[in-house]
Amino acid sequence: MTATTPASADSQSLAAPLTIAGRTVDSRLFVGTGKYASYELMQRALEASGCRVVTVAVRRERLVNEKGESLLEFIDTDKYTILPNTAGCFTAEDAVRVARLGRELLSQIDNPGQDWVKLEVLGDKRTLLPDPVGTVEATKQLVDDGFKVLVYSSDDPIVARRLKDLGAASVMPAGSPIGSGRGVVNQANIVLCLEALKENDPDYPVIVDAGVGSASDVSVAMELGADGVLLNTAIAHAKDPVLMAHAMRMALDAGYLSYRGGRIEKKLYATASSPFEGAISYIPGE
């Protein structure tokens, strides 16, 4: 049974708007459109998440379900920017072809992000981790072809910097394998990626992509300094996708504010909240 989304679901995000690929959006949560039980459920979950950018796999067979319903009929392009992705591509050549197909498809509808693409060039079917060589090759081709490339990358800071240098609009390091629900496994590497990508360019947008399982994973990514989080399975396969989408929305705000609030230093021993000096002593019997 799906719970009712809290009444505050329509409240504005507490996180500042994010400018990426020349477009400013008022949500830093990017949400996928796959794996839902129905398009209606997807539509409700997107609304609860507060997201303004949604990813769509552009292979033609994925855009129409067994009922003959088109996915695009359930996405309000006045509200959402569609970010087509090259999901399922294992070579640079295939990814470039699918990206161009997506641009052609979205040119037929009113979508401000029709020159955007979320690039995925996967290394193998077991881990679905990115192929660094193929990713670099495809990024170069797509940037040269006029695309604003948001690129799914490993958490290797050297590869991340190479992709930025090629002109990627955003580098999106993986928290953990797609759909694994393991969260941000290697936090140190995400921090290294952030340092490499933001050196001399603090406004460069870095989005943690893949592996989210719960709301706390979103907060962790934002507390590390990420500019946003992209997820799909954690909402679509939750027992209550609409309620989970709302939780992810709140978690992103919490992590965003926590990072900017500045956490206290970690220490081995306790530090008293109140000073011992000047404390009133109590002696039994007096």
LUMDO-391595 format. One line per field, with one value per residue: residue in three letters; x, y, z negated of N, C-alpha, C in turn. Coordinates in steps of 0.001 Angstrom, whole numbers, plus 524288, in hexadecimal, padded with zeros to 5 digits. Each point is the difference from the previous one (the first is absolute). Example, Ala and Ser with C-alpha at 12.3 -4.5 7.8 and 13.67 -1.06 7.14 Angstrom:
<pts>
r = c(ala,ser)
neast = c(83386,7FEA2)
nnorth = c(7E9C6,8041A)
nup = c(7E188,802D0)
caeast = c(7FC86,80334)
canorth = c(804A6,804A6)
caup = c(80000,7FFC4)
ceast = c(80384,7FCFE)
cnorth = c(804B0,80442)
cup = c(80000,7FD26)
</pts>
This chain:
<pts>
r = c(met,thr,ala,thr,thr,pro,ala,ser,ala,asp,ser,gln,ser,leu,ala,ala,pro,leu,thr,ile,ala,gly,arg,thr,val,asp,ser,arg,leu,phe,val,gly,thr,gly,lys,tyr,ala,ser,tyr,glu,leu,met,gln,arg,ala,leu,glu,ala,ser,gly,cys,arg,val,val,thr,val,ala,val,arg,arg,glu,arg,leu,val,asn,glu,lys,gly,glu,ser,leu,leu,glu,phe,ile,asp,thr,asp,lys,tyr,thr,ile,leu,pro,asn,thr,ala,gly,cys,phe,thr,ala,glu,asp,ala,val,arg,val,ala,arg,leu,gly,arg,glu,leu,leu,ser,gln,ile,asp,asn,pro,gly,gln,asp,trp,val,lys,leu,glu,val,leu,gly,asp,lys,arg,thr,leu,leu,pro,asp,pro,val,gly,thr,val,glu,ala,thr,lys,gln,leu,val,asp,asp,gly,phe,lys,val,leu,val,tyr,ser,ser,asp,asp,pro,ile,val,ala,arg,arg,leu,lys,asp,leu,gly,ala,ala,ser,val,met,pro,ala,gly,ser,pro,ile,gly,ser,gly,arg,gly,val,val,asn,gln,ala,asn,ile,val,leu,cys,leu,glu,ala,leu,lys,glu,asn,asp,pro,asp,tyr,pro,val,ile,val,asp,ala,gly,val,gly,ser,ala,ser,asp,val,ser,val,ala,met,glu,leu,gly,ala,asp,gly,val,leu,leu,asn,thr,ala,ile,ala,his,ala,lys,asp,pro,val,leu,met,ala,his,ala,met,arg,met,ala,leu,asp,ala,gly,tyr,leu,ser,tyr,arg,gly,gly,arg,ile,glu,lys,lys,leu,tyr,ala,thr,ala,ser,ser,pro,phe,glu,gly,ala,ile,ser,tyr,ile,pro,gly,glu)
neast = c(8034D,7FE98,80370,7FD27,80167,803B1,7FD0A,804B2,7FE0E,7FC8C,80244,8021A,803BC,80286,80163,8044B,7FDF1,80005,8044F,7FDF8,8040A,800DA,7FDF1,7FCD8,80097,7FB3F,80209,802DF,7FB3D,802FC,7FB98,800D9,7FEA4,80401,7FE4A,7FCAE,7FC74,7FF7D,7FE6F,7FB42,80219,8027F,7FBA3,7FDA2,8037D,7FFFC,7FAEA,7FFE9,8033A,7FCAB,8018F,803B3,80373,7FE17,80232,800DF,7FF8A,80304,801A2,7FE6F,80203,802B7,7FE5D,7FEA8,7FC36,7FEE9,7FE4E,80482,80101,80060,804C2,800F3,7FBB3,80353,802E4,7FEEC,800C3,7FB93,8001C,800BC,8050F,7FF4A,80296,80065,7FFDB,804DA,7FC64,80322,802F8,802BC,7FF04,80438,800C4,7FE6D,80303,80385,7FF1F,7FFBD,8043A,801BD,7FEAF,801FD,80405,7FFF2,7FF76,80358,80223,7FD03,8020D,7FCFF,80510,800E8,80002,7FE15,8037A,7FD36,803C5,7FDD3,8051D,7FEC0,804E0,7FD3C,802A8,7FC1C,7FD47,8043B,8038B,7FF2F,804F5,8016C,8003D,8045E,80211,7FBFA,7FFDD,80529,80013,7FBE3,80242,804A0,7FDEA,7FD73,8041E,8030A,7FC16,80195,800CB,7FC6E,804B1,7FC5C,804B5,7FDD4,802A3,80491,80158,80260,802B3,80393,7FCCE,7FE31,804D8,80162,7FBC0,80121,804FD,7FD35,7FDEE,80028,7FADB,80014,80356,7FE3A,80367,800E8,7FBB4,7FD83,8005A,7FE3C,7FC26,804DB,7FE7A,804F4,7FDE0,8024D,801FE,80208,7FEE4,80472,7FEAE,7FB3C,80243,8031F,7FBBE,7FD8A,80442,80067,7FAE0,80064,8049C,8005D,7FC24,7FF37,7FE36,8041E,7FBB3,80000,7FDEB,7FECB,80185,7FBB8,7FD3B,7FCCA,7FF90,801AA,7FCA9,801F4,7FFB4,7FB6B,7FEC5,801F6,7FDCA,7FBCE,80094,8012D,7FBF3,7FD52,7FF46,7FF9F,7FB92,8019F,7FB07,7FF00,80316,802BA,7FE15,8014D,803DD,7FF35,7FED9,80158,8000D,7FB15,7FF5D,80281,7FD3C,7FC14,8014E,800C9,7FB96,7FDF9,801E2,7FEB1,7FB9C,7FF3C,8019C,7FD0E,7FC42,80068,800F0,7FC44,7FD73,802EF,80149,7FF46,80483,8019E,7FEC3,80459,80075,7FD18,7FC88,80055,7FAE6,8006F,8025F,80450,80316,7FFCC,80013,7FB1E,802DB,7FE66,7FFED,7FEF7,7FB7D,801DB)
nnorth = c(7FB5E,803DE,80202,80356,802C4,8015D,8031A,7FFA2,7FC2C,803ED,7FFA6,804BB,7FE33,7FE50,7FC97,802CE,802DF,7FC73,8024B,7FD7B,7FFB6,80478,7FC58,80352,7FC54,7FFCD,7FBB3,7FE2C,7FE2B,7FC8C,7FEF4,7FADC,7FE33,7FCD2,7FB2B,803D3,7FEC4,8052B,80234,7FE8D,7FB92,7FF7D,8017C,7FCF6,7FC51,80146,80073,7FB8C,7FE98,80314,7FBEA,80214,7FC35,7FD97,7FB7B,7FF7B,7FADB,80174,7FB45,7FFBA,7FB58,803B5,80283,7FB42,7FFCE,7FBB2,8043D,800FF,800DE,804E2,7FEF1,80240,7FD00,7FDAA,802C5,80374,80129,80201,7FB76,7FC03,80021,7FE07,7FC8D,7FFA3,7FAE8,7FE4A,7FF22,7FC2E,8043A,7FCAF,8034B,802D5,7FCB6,7FC25,801E8,80123,7FB5F,7FDDE,802C0,7FEFF,7FB19,800A2,8026C,7FC56,7FC60,8025D,8004A,7FBC5,800D5,802B3,7FF54,8033A,7FAFA,80142,80395,7FE76,7FD8B,7FC0D,80068,7FB4F,7FE91,7FBA6,7FE1F,7FE66,7FBA5,7FE26,803A4,8006C,7FF29,804FE,7FF8A,800DE,7FC3F,7FCC1,80118,7FFDC,7FBC9,7FE13,8016C,7FEC9,7FBA8,7FF3B,80171,7FD70,7FCB7,802FF,7FB5C,800CE,7FE1E,7FD49,7FEF8,7FB4A,80087,7FD95,7FE5A,7FF54,802E7,7FC93,7FBEB,80146,80139,7FB88,7FE0A,8028B,7FE9F,7FBBD,8027C,7FBDC,800AC,7FAFA,7FEF9,7FB20,8004D,7FAF0,7FFE2,7FCB9,7FAE9,800ED,801F4,800B1,804E4,80011,80408,803EC,7FC28,802E5,801C5,7FDB5,7FC5D,80026,80064,7FC1E,7FDAE,80143,7FE9D,7FBB2,7FF78,80151,7FDD0,804C4,7FCDD,802CC,8028D,7FD23,7FE7B,7FDB0,7FC29,7FE24,7FC21,7FD8E,7FBD5,80416,7FF07,803FB,802B1,7FCF4,7FCC9,80241,7FFD8,7FB2E,7FF02,8025F,7FD26,7FCE5,802DC,7FBB5,80144,7FAE3,7FD4C,7FC0F,7FE8C,7FAFC,7FBCC,80336,80304,7FEA6,7FDB0,80495,7FE56,804CA,7FFD5,8014F,7FCE3,7FC41,80171,80060,7FB64,7FE82,8025E,7FE1C,7FB56,80148,8022A,7FBCE,7FCF0,802BB,8006C,7FAE8,7FF3F,80353,7FD29,7FC41,7FB15,7FE26,80102,7FBC1,7FE16,7FE43,80442,7FFB7,80389,801C1,7FF82,7FF05,8047D,7FD63,803CE,800FA,7FACD,7FFD7,7FF5C,7FB14,800D5,7FAE6,8015C,80342)
nup = c(80000,8031D,7FCBE,7FD52,8040E,7FC9F,7FD1D,7FDD1,802E1,7FFEF,7FB4E,80051,8032B,7FBCA,803A9,800D4,803C8,803BB,801B6,803F5,80325,7FD66,7FCE8,7FD97,7FC67,7FDE6,80215,7FC1E,7FFDF,80288,80274,80008,804A7,7FF4B,800F8,80121,7FC60,8003B,80450,7FE56,7FE3D,80476,80238,7FCA3,80108,80501,7FF90,7FD50,803CD,8027B,802C1,802EE,7FF3D,80433,7FEEB,80511,7FFD7,803EE,7FEB2,804CC,7FF2E,7FD88,8041A,80162,7FC60,7FD2B,7FD84,80253,7FAE7,80188,7FE91,80499,80068,7FCC7,80359,7FC59,804F9,7FE09,7FD8F,80352,7FF37,804AC,7FD28,8052C,7FF2B,7FFEF,7FC67,7FE7A,80085,802F1,803F1,80108,803EE,7FCD9,7FC32,8038A,80215,7FB3A,7FECB,804AF,7FF04,7FB3E,80224,8039F,7FC60,7FCC6,804BC,7FF7F,7FB47,7FCBF,800B7,7FC01,7FE99,804AF,7FE79,7FBE6,7FD8F,7FD8B,80035,801C5,7FF19,7FFC9,7FBE7,7FCE8,80102,7FDB1,800E5,8051F,7FEC5,80031,80526,7FD57,802FE,80010,7FAED,7FFC6,802FB,7FD73,7FB85,80204,801EE,7FB90,7FD37,8035D,7FEB5,7FC07,7FDE9,7FC43,7FEF0,7FD89,7FE28,8003F,7FB89,80008,7FB46,8048F,7FCA1,801C0,8004B,7FB55,7FEB5,80222,7FDD8,7FBA0,8007B,8010A,7FBDF,7FCBF,80084,7FED4,7FC33,800AB,7FC0D,800AC,7FCF8,8031C,80146,804CE,7FD1E,7FE24,7FF46,8017C,80256,7FD6F,802CA,803B1,7FB41,7FEBD,8036F,7FDE6,7FB62,80180,801CC,7FBA8,7FD63,802E5,7FF86,7FB04,800B3,7FE2D,7FE8D,7FBA9,80428,8015F,8029B,7FB66,802B5,7FB5A,802F8,7FE9D,7FE8D,80065,7FADE,7FD06,7FD1E,7FC55,80414,800E6,7FAF7,7FFEE,80491,7FE26,7FBBD,803EC,80190,80142,804EF,8005E,8005C,802EC,8001A,7FFC0,7FFB9,7FCF0,803C2,804D6,7FD50,7FDC4,7FB3B,7FED3,8052D,7FF48,7FBEE,8029C,80414,7FCAD,7FE18,804E8,800ED,7FB9A,8015F,804D1,7FE5B,7FD04,803E6,80334,7FC65,7FF27,8050F,8010E,7FC85,80230,800F1,7FB45,7FDC1,8027A,7FB46,7FDD4,7FD07,7FBC8,8016A,7FB0E,80026,7FAE9,7FEAA,7FE82,801B4,7FAED,800CA,7FEAA,7FBB0,7FFF2,7FAEE,80074,7FDC5,80384)
caeast = c(7FCB3,80311,7FE87,7FF07,80486,7FF3C,7FDD4,80426,802B8,80056,8032D,804A9,804C5,80341,80501,8001A,7FFAA,804DD,800AC,802DF,7FF72,7FD8A,7FA8C,7FF7B,7FB99,7FF50,8009E,804FF,7FEEB,7FECF,7FD4E,7FF06,7FA8D,7FF75,7FF43,7FB39,7FBD8,7FC94,80158,7FD34,80308,8049F,7FE65,7FF23,8050D,802EA,7FDB8,8017B,805A9,80141,80419,7FEB9,8029F,7FEE6,802E0,7FCE5,802E6,7FDA9,7FF1C,7FA71,7FCC4,7FF18,7FCA3,7FA87,7FF55,7FCD5,7FAB9,80028,80073,80516,8024B,8003C,7FADD,7FF7B,803ED,7FE7E,804C3,7FFFB,80225,804C8,803AD,8013F,8058A,80068,804DB,801AC,7FFF9,80059,8040B,804F8,80435,7FF82,7FD08,7FA75,7FE30,7FF7A,7FB67,7FB45,7FF89,7FDEE,7FA93,7FD14,7FF7A,7FC1A,7FAE2,7FE48,7FF43,7FA92,7FCBD,801EF,8036D,80481,804F3,80090,80580,80268,8001C,802C5,80316,801A2,80295,800D2,80459,7FE2B,7FA95,7FFB0,800A2,7FDE9,80380,8016D,804E0,80283,801F5,7FB77,7FD80,80325,7FF49,7FAB7,7FF8C,80274,7FCD2,7FB0A,80121,80118,7FB18,7FC99,7FD01,80169,800B7,80041,8025C,8007C,80586,801E3,8019F,80591,80086,80303,7FC45,7FC2E,80257,8009D,7FAD9,7FEED,8036A,7FDDD,7FB77,7FB37,7FD2D,8001B,801EB,7FC77,8028A,7FC8C,8007A,800B7,7FD95,7FA96,7FBF7,801FA,7FE09,80441,80152,80522,8038F,80544,7FF3C,804F2,800BB,7FC59,8026A,80457,7FDA1,7FE22,8048A,8024D,7FC70,7FEB4,804BD,7FFC2,7FACC,7FCB1,7FA85,7FF42,7FC2E,80165,7FB5D,800EB,7FC46,7FF9D,8012E,7FCED,7FC2F,7FC88,8007C,804FB,8040D,7FFB9,8024C,805AC,80244,7FFD9,8037F,80555,800BA,7FDC9,7FC2C,7FAFE,7FFE9,7FC90,7FE7B,7FB56,7FE18,7FEB1,7FA86,7FC7D,7FF64,7FE93,7FAC7,7FC89,8033A,7FE91,8020A,805B8,80183,7FFC6,80465,804BC,7FFCC,80160,8056D,8037F,80029,802DF,8058B,801C7,80086,803F0,80531,8010E,80026,8053D,7FFD5,8040F,80477,7FFA9,803E2,80016,7FDB2,7FB75,80082,7FB46,7FCCB,80030,80529,80057,80198,7FBCB,7FB41,7FE49,800E2,7FBEE,801F1,7FB7B,7FFA3,800A2)
canorth = c(804A2,804CB,803F5,80535,80378,80439,804C3,803AE,7FE32,80422,80446,800FD,7FDBF,8037B,80078,8040B,7FDF9,7FE1C,8011A,7FBCB,80016,804D7,8003A,80003,7FCED,80107,7FB38,7FD65,7FA6A,7FE41,7FB03,7FCE7,7FEBE,7FA6F,7FBFF,800A5,7FC46,8026E,80568,80345,7FFF9,8032C,80577,801A5,7FFFF,8048C,80491,7FFEB,800DC,80578,80079,80302,7FD65,7FA65,7FD2A,7FC75,7FCAA,80190,7FBB4,8006C,7FC02,8012B,8048F,7FE60,7FB46,7FBD4,80208,803BB,8054A,8026C,8025B,805AD,8022F,80073,803B2,8055B,802BD,8053D,7FF84,7FCEB,7FF9E,7FA87,7FEEA,7FAD3,7FD46,7FBD3,7FB36,7FB20,80035,7FDD0,80202,8058E,80086,7FF33,80452,8049C,7FF23,80084,80585,802CA,7FE54,802D3,80574,80025,7FEED,80449,804B3,7FFFD,801C9,804C4,7FE8C,8038E,7FD40,7FC55,7FF46,7FD6D,7FA4B,7FD54,7FC11,7FB31,7FBED,7FC32,7FC6A,7FA96,7FF79,7FE4E,80474,804BE,8046C,80258,7FEDF,8052B,80140,80115,804C3,80463,8005D,801D8,80568,80368,80034,802A0,8058A,8021E,7FFF7,8040F,7FE45,80129,7FA97,7FEC3,7FAEA,7FC1F,7FEAF,7FD61,803C5,80106,805A4,8011B,7FF82,80439,804DD,7FF7F,800D7,8059C,802B3,7FF1B,80363,7FE06,803F5,7FE11,7FAB1,7FD91,7FB40,7FC15,7FED5,7FA53,7FE21,80157,7FCA6,7FCAE,801C6,7FFF5,8054A,801F0,7FC20,80231,80596,802C0,800F2,80417,804EF,80102,801BA,80554,8036F,80041,8028E,80548,8031F,804AE,80064,7FDFD,7FF77,7FBA3,7FC77,7FA79,7FD1F,7FA81,7FD03,7FA48,7FD25,801B7,7FC3A,80268,805A8,80163,7FFFC,80517,803CA,7FF30,8022E,805B3,801AB,7FFD4,804A0,7FF66,803FC,7FD89,7FA4B,7FD8F,7FABF,7FDCA,7FB22,80096,801BA,7FCC3,7FACF,8004D,7FDF0,8046E,803A4,80575,8018D,80005,8049B,80482,7FF76,80189,805B1,8024A,7FE91,80360,80507,7FF64,7FF7D,80506,803B6,7FDF7,80122,80594,80165,7FED0,7FC24,8006F,7FC94,7FAE4,7FF5B,7FAD8,8003B,80361,8057C,80153,8042F,80429,7FFFE,7FE02,80441,8032C,7FCF4,7FFA5,7FAD0,7FE47,7FC1A,7FDB9,800F9,80596)
caup = c(80000,8006C,7FC33,80210,7FFC8,7FC3E,80241,8014D,804B4,803E1,7FE0C,80309,7FDE7,7FCDA,802B4,80404,8055F,80255,80592,80289,805AA,80197,7FE4D,7FA51,7FE16,7FA73,7FCEB,800EC,8004D,8054F,7FF32,804A9,80132,80117,7FBFF,7FCEB,8012C,803E1,8011B,7FC3B,7FB2C,80128,80021,7FA93,7FD4D,801D5,7FD6A,7FA7B,7FF80,800E8,803F5,804A5,8045D,7FFF0,80406,80340,803A1,804F4,803AF,8014E,7FDA7,7FA81,7FF7C,8003C,7FCDC,80254,800D6,8044C,7FDE0,800C6,7FB5C,80085,7FEDB,7FA55,7FE1A,80132,8019F,7FDCC,7FAB8,7FFD6,80454,80115,800DF,8026D,7FEB0,8038D,7FCE0,802E7,80412,7FE34,80345,80129,804DC,7FED8,7FCBB,80355,80355,7FCD4,7FE93,8048B,80077,7FC05,8019E,80438,7FDAF,7FCB4,8032D,801A7,7FBAC,7FD91,7FBA7,80026,7FF86,8044F,8014C,7FB83,7FFEE,7FBD1,802BB,7FD68,80309,7FBD5,800D4,80026,7FE47,7FA88,7FC73,8027D,7FF19,80504,802B6,80036,80536,80346,7FE16,801E6,805A8,80136,7FE2C,803DF,804B7,7FF06,7FF2A,80535,802E6,7FDE5,7FB7A,7FA9D,7FE35,7FA76,800F5,7FBDA,7FFC0,7FB53,7FC06,800C5,800DC,804BB,80452,7FF64,801E4,805A8,80256,7FFB0,803B9,8053F,800BB,7FD98,7FD00,7FAA2,7FF28,7FC3C,7FE0B,7FDAD,7FA74,80015,804D8,80123,7FDC8,7FBC6,7FAFC,7FC25,7FE72,80191,7FDBC,7FF70,7FF2A,800D0,80593,8019E,7FE5D,8039A,804ED,7FF30,7FFE2,8053D,803A6,7FE4F,7FF7C,80350,80268,7FBC7,8018B,803A5,7FD94,7FF5D,7FE3C,7FEB9,80329,7FF80,7FB38,7FB7D,7FE1B,7FC31,7FF91,7FD88,80408,8028F,7FC62,7FFDB,804D0,7FFB4,7FBD0,8020E,80331,8053C,80179,800C9,80008,803D9,7FE4B,80279,7FDAF,7FA7B,7FFBD,80333,7FDBB,7FA77,7FEE2,800ED,80305,7FF38,7FAE4,8005A,8030E,7FC7C,7FC62,802D5,8007E,7FAFD,7FED9,80302,7FD4F,7FB1A,80128,80223,7FBB0,7FC5C,80226,7FFA6,7FA7E,7FE15,7FBCA,7FC03,800B5,7FD79,7FBE5,7FD8F,7FACB,7FF5E,7FEA1,7FD14,80220,7FC1F,7FD71,7FAB4,7FC9A,7FDE3,7FF25,7FA89,7FDD1,7FC6C,7FC5A,7FD3E,7FA6A,7FEA8)
ceast = c(80372,7FDFD,7FF1B,804E0,7FEEB,7FE5F,80423,802D6,800A5,80364,80504,804BC,802FB,8055F,7FFA3,7FF6F,80564,80015,80389,7FED0,7FCF1,7FA62,7FFCC,7FB14,7FFA4,7FFA6,8051C,7FF66,7FE5A,7FDE0,7FEFF,7FA4E,7FF21,7FE83,7FB22,7FBE3,7FC3D,801D0,7FD3F,80302,804F8,7FEB9,7FF4C,80526,80350,7FE03,801B3,805C1,8017A,8040D,7FE26,802CC,7FEFC,802F8,7FC6D,803A8,7FD77,7FF9D,7FA24,7FC9F,7FEC6,7FC19,7FA35,7FF72,7FC63,7FA5D,7FFC5,80059,80588,801D3,7FFAA,7FABF,7FF46,80412,7FE8C,804E7,7FFF6,8027E,80563,8034E,8015C,805CC,8006B,80523,8010C,80064,80027,8040C,8053E,8049C,7FF13,7FC9B,7FA2A,7FDD2,7FF2E,7FB2A,7FAF5,7FF34,7FDAB,7FA47,7FC9B,7FF31,7FBDB,7FA84,7FDF9,7FF65,7FA56,7FC47,8027C,8032A,804F0,80545,8012A,805A2,8030C,80058,802CE,802C7,8015B,8028D,801C8,80445,7FE72,7FA95,7FF86,80051,7FD5E,80336,801CA,80532,802D8,801DE,7FB7C,7FD3F,802E9,7FF23,7FAB0,7FF3A,8023C,7FC9B,7FB09,800B9,80105,7FB0C,7FC08,7FCB2,8020C,80034,80074,801A2,8008E,8058B,8011A,80186,805E9,800B2,8030C,7FC7A,7FC13,80224,800BC,7FAC8,7FE7C,8032D,7FE1A,7FB21,7FAF0,7FD78,7FFB4,80255,7FCF1,80267,7FC2C,800FA,80117,7FD2A,7FA29,7FC44,801B6,7FDE1,8041B,801A5,80551,80420,8055A,7FF99,804F8,800CF,7FC3E,80234,8048C,7FDFD,7FE24,80489,8024F,7FCA1,7FEFF,804CC,7FFE5,7FAB7,7FBF9,7FA4E,7FF11,7FC6E,801B6,7FB5E,8018C,7FBAD,80088,8015F,7FCD2,7FC0E,7FBFC,8010A,8053A,80475,80022,8027E,805E8,80293,80028,803A4,805B8,80134,7FDFB,7FBEE,7FA94,8009B,7FC2B,7FED5,7FB23,7FDE5,7FE31,7FA6D,7FC71,7FEF1,7FF02,7FA8C,7FBE1,80323,7FEC5,80226,805F1,801E6,7FFF2,80489,80515,8004E,801C4,805BA,803D1,80073,8033B,805E0,80255,800FB,80436,80581,8015A,7FFFE,8054C,7FFE9,80470,80463,7FF13,80477,7FFA2,7FD0F,7FB7B,8019B,7FAEA,7FD0F,7FFEB,8053E,7FFC9,80154,7FB56,7FB07,7FEB3,800B9,7FB9A,8023F,7FB5E,8003E,800A1,7FB25)
cnorth = c(804D6,80407,8053D,80353,80462,80510,803D4,7FEA1,8044C,80498,80078,7FDA1,8041D,800B8,80429,7FD8C,7FE89,80168,7FBE2,80019,804C5,8009D,7FFA2,7FD12,800A6,7FB0C,7FD72,7FA10,7FEB5,7FA72,7FD49,7FE83,7FA2B,7FCD2,800A1,7FC05,8022A,8059B,803AE,8005A,8033A,805C8,8021F,80043,804B1,804F0,80046,80133,805BB,800DE,8035C,7FDEA,7FA2B,7FD61,7FC24,7FCE8,80085,7FBA0,7FF76,7FBF3,8011D,80476,7FEA5,7FAE6,7FC17,801AC,803C3,8059F,8020C,80291,805EE,8029C,80101,803AF,80577,80322,805C4,80009,7FD79,800C5,7FA3F,7FF8E,7FA91,7FD6D,7FB89,7FAD4,7FB33,7FFF2,7FE36,8018A,805D0,800D6,7FF81,80491,804EF,7FF7B,800DE,805A9,80327,7FE95,802F2,805AE,8008C,7FF4F,804B9,8051B,80089,801AC,804DE,7FE88,80352,7FD44,7FC5B,7FF55,7FDB0,7FA21,7FE2E,7FB67,7FB78,7FC76,7FBF2,7FC18,7FA51,7FFBC,7FE74,80492,804F6,804DF,8022D,7FE0E,80530,80188,8016E,80501,804D6,800C6,80255,805AA,803C2,8008F,8032F,805CD,802A2,80078,803DA,7FE74,80271,7FAB3,7FFCF,7FA48,7FCBD,7FDE4,7FC80,80429,800E8,805D2,8016B,7FFB3,8047D,8051F,7FFDC,80118,805C0,802F6,7FF50,80340,7FDFF,80441,7FE8E,7FA91,7FDB4,7FAE9,7FC63,7FF75,7FA42,7FE09,80135,7FC09,7FCB4,80188,8004A,80564,801AB,7FCA0,80259,805EB,80320,80137,8041E,8055A,80168,801DC,805A6,803DC,800BB,80331,805B5,80375,8046A,800B9,7FDFF,7FF3D,7FB7F,7FBED,7FA46,7FD37,7FA6B,7FCC2,7FA2E,7FDFE,80186,7FBCD,80262,805DA,8019C,8000A,80539,8042A,7FF88,80270,805F0,8020E,7FFBC,804BD,7FF8C,8043D,7FDBD,7FA20,7FE2A,7FA70,7FE38,7FB66,800A7,801F7,7FC14,7FAAB,80016,7FDAA,80436,8042D,805BE,80206,8003A,804BB,804E3,7FFD6,801B5,805EC,802AB,7FEF0,8036C,8055C,7FFA3,7FFAC,8050B,803E7,7FE45,8013D,805BD,801F6,7FEEC,7FC4F,800EF,7FC2B,7FAD0,7FF61,7FA91,7FFFE,803E1,805A5,801A5,8047A,804B6,7FFCC,7FDCC,80461,80332,7FD13,7FFA7,7FA61,7FEAC,7FBBD,7FDD6,80127,805B2,80314)
cup = c(80000,7FC2C,802AA,7FF74,7FC24,802AE,801C8,8050C,80414,7FE36,8032D,7FD61,7FCE7,80271,80434,80569,80216,805C7,80260,805D1,801D9,7FE65,7FA0C,7FE73,7FA17,7FCBB,8017D,8000E,80596,7FF91,80535,80096,800F8,7FB34,7FC9B,801AA,80413,800E8,7FC38,7FADE,800A9,7FFA8,7FA7A,7FD02,801A8,7FD51,7FA49,7FF33,80083,8043C,8048E,804D9,7FF78,8046D,802C2,80384,8055B,80407,800E3,7FD37,7FA4C,7FF3F,80019,7FCF7,802B5,800F0,8049F,7FE37,800DA,7FAF4,80038,7FEEC,7FA28,7FDA4,801E3,80151,7FE7C,7FA96,7FFF9,804EA,800B2,80141,8026C,7FE83,803C8,7FD0D,8037F,8044D,7FDC9,8037A,800E7,804D6,7FF0A,7FCDE,80340,80375,7FCF2,7FE4B,80475,800F1,7FC14,8016A,80443,7FDC7,7FCFF,802FC,801BB,7FBAA,7FDA2,7FB2F,80038,7FFC8,80482,801D8,7FB68,800FF,7FB15,8028A,7FC65,8040B,7FC07,80166,8004B,7FD97,7FA45,7FC39,801F4,7FEA2,80540,80217,800AA,80567,803A6,7FE6E,801E2,805DD,80162,7FE43,803FF,804DC,7FF28,7FEF4,80541,80346,7FDBC,7FB60,7FAF8,7FD3E,7FA15,7FFCB,7FB0C,8000F,7FB58,7FC01,80016,80126,804EB,804C5,7FFCC,80231,805E8,802C3,7FFD3,80413,805A0,8010B,7FDC5,7FCB4,7FA44,80001,7FB73,7FE03,7FD3F,7FA2C,7FF2D,804DB,8006B,7FD95,7FB6A,7FAAF,7FBBF,7FE38,80206,7FD57,7FEEA,7FF85,80114,805C3,80215,7FE88,80399,80551,7FF8C,8000B,80578,803BB,7FEAD,7FF27,80410,802B0,7FC13,80175,803D2,7FD78,80011,7FD80,7FEC6,80280,7FEDB,7FA98,7FB43,7FE7A,7FC5E,7FFC0,7FDAC,803F4,802E7,7FC8D,7FFD0,804C7,7FFC6,7FBBE,8019B,80360,80588,80105,800DD,80012,80429,7FE43,802F0,7FCD7,7FA67,7FF33,802B3,7FD9A,7FA26,7FF2F,800D8,802E7,7FEF9,7FACD,80011,80315,7FC99,7FC1D,80297,80096,7FAF7,7FEA6,802F5,7FD6F,7FAFD,800EF,80208,7FB97,7FC28,801E9,7FF59,7FA64,7FD8B,7FB5B,7FC21,80130,7FD38,7FC1D,7FDA3,7FAD6,7FFD4,7FEF7,7FD72,80291,7FC61,7FD3C,7FA7F,7FC30,7FE3D,7FF21,7FA41,7FE2D,7FC32,7FC96,7FCFD,7FA33,7FE92,801BC)
</pts>
